[in-house]
Amino acid sequence: MMNKTSQSKKPARPQTVDIIIKFGGSAITDKTCFETLRPAQLAAAVDCVRLCVENGLSCIVVHGAGSFGHHQARKFQINTGFVTTHTKEERQNKILGYSLTRQSVTKLDQLVINRLIEGGVPAIQCSPGSSWELDKRQPVKWPKELVAGFLLQGLVPVFHGDCCLDAALGCCILSGDTVIKSLCGFFDVKRVVFLTDVDGIYDKPPDQPGAKLMKTISVGHDGSLKHAISTSQSKNDVTGGIMLKLSTAVDIVVQTKGSCVVHVCSVESPAASRVCLESGQHKSGDFTTVYLENHEVNGTASPNSILNDEVLPNGINTE
């Protein structure tokens, strides 16, 4: 018989997080104008967080960089890393670009945190660039216990897209969506809500004729989608745009085995606050719900997904 000291301990149950709310960079900033905030849209996003806190929900905020940081990151090609520099001058130029990019994204982060605190939300800065370690663009170390402690005390950790040091590349871009996936891998997250500048995920770019909003997206246990989705990306977006959001949503519902549901909703939609507050499934509305097949949505079991032969891996096409 094994003694008490030799018995393997049961792994601790992951700490529950009721909701992660992502402020899309395109939702709270004007990506067509350098470092330009969209105050009304940021106020609407802050209001969603405030309502969650007032209703006793544990909450994490992650925001994109939008017009803060993307321009500098593209100009100095930060995502290719320091390893692509061949001369001292090139390296010095990229190091300066790295500093300018971080200066810009942290400027937006401070604006977001200021608005949250002004709205009565106990926000606490968790800037990834000063604490996350990456290798080949993938997070390998971040202060999990510190974030868990903030949550236990009732604080609202605020993360953002950032540029970070990378063991293989020297530096790279860490998107807010990748941050969310890491958080969902450590905490027991009940739902993730992406507040964007569009109503949800469309079957093709929403500015194209005939584009249809997909109210629900069923994900197979292998990450496959029933319908092909065509996406596009802004020239100033260095983090993957809606393609990465959809890929992140798929990864989240698969890695959590369906325990976490992902919603994509316009920050200006009347449904935004309702989607953030409700823990159960939702009635149909102008937003997209991404869920694992055979899990209940709107009170009924979802049908099995049938992978169309023409669908690319994960069902995502890019233009």
JOMOFEN-V155674 format. One record per backbone hydrogen bond with DSSP energy under -1.0 kcal/mol. NH is the residue of the N-H (numbers start at 0). CO is the residue of the C=O. Records with the same first field share a line. If there is no record, write none. Layout:
NH = CO, CO
//
This chain:
6 = 2
16 = 187
18 = 57
19 = 190
20 = 59
21 = 192
22 = 61
23 = 194
27 = 23
28 = 24
29 = 35
32 = 29
34 = 66
37 = 27
41 = 37
42 = 38
43 = 39
44 = 40
45 = 41
46 = 42
47 = 43
48 = 44
49 = 45
50 = 46
51 = 47
52 = 48
53 = 49
54 = 50
55 = 52
56 = 51
59 = 18
60 = 156
61 = 20
62 = 158
63 = 22
67 = 64
72 = 68
73 = 69
74 = 70
75 = 71
77 = 72
79 = 76
80 = 77
81 = 168
82 = 168
84 = 81
90 = 86
91 = 87
92 = 88
93 = 89
94 = 90
95 = 91
96 = 92
97 = 93
98 = 94
99 = 95
100 = 96
101 = 97
102 = 98
103 = 99
104 = 100
105 = 101
106 = 102
107 = 103
108 = 104
109 = 105
110 = 106
111 = 107
112 = 108
113 = 109
114 = 110
115 = 111
116 = 112
117 = 113
118 = 114
119 = 116
120 = 115
122 = 120
123 = 155
125 = 157
129 = 126
130 = 127
131 = 127
132 = 140
133 = 164
134 = 137
137 = 134
139 = 132
140 = 132
143 = 141
146 = 142
147 = 143
148 = 144
149 = 145
150 = 146
151 = 147
152 = 148
153 = 150
154 = 149
155 = 121
157 = 123
158 = 60
160 = 62
161 = 173
163 = 171
165 = 169
166 = 133
169 = 165
171 = 163
173 = 161
178 = 174
179 = 175
180 = 176
181 = 177
182 = 178
183 = 179
184 = 180
186 = 182
187 = 14
188 = 186
189 = 16
191 = 260
192 = 19
193 = 262
194 = 21
195 = 264
202 = 211
207 = 204
210 = 207
213 = 200
216 = 288
218 = 290
219 = 223
222 = 219
228 = 314
229 = 202
230 = 316
236 = 233
243 = 239
244 = 240
245 = 241
246 = 242
247 = 243
248 = 244
249 = 245
250 = 246
251 = 247
252 = 248
253 = 249
254 = 250
255 = 251
256 = 253
257 = 252
258 = 255
260 = 189
261 = 289
262 = 191
263 = 287
264 = 193
266 = 195
268 = 265
271 = 268
274 = 270
275 = 271
276 = 272
277 = 273
286 = 284
287 = 263
288 = 214
289 = 261
290 = 216
292 = 218
294 = 291
296 = 299
299 = 296
310 = 307
314 = 311
315 = 312
316 = 228
318 = 230
//
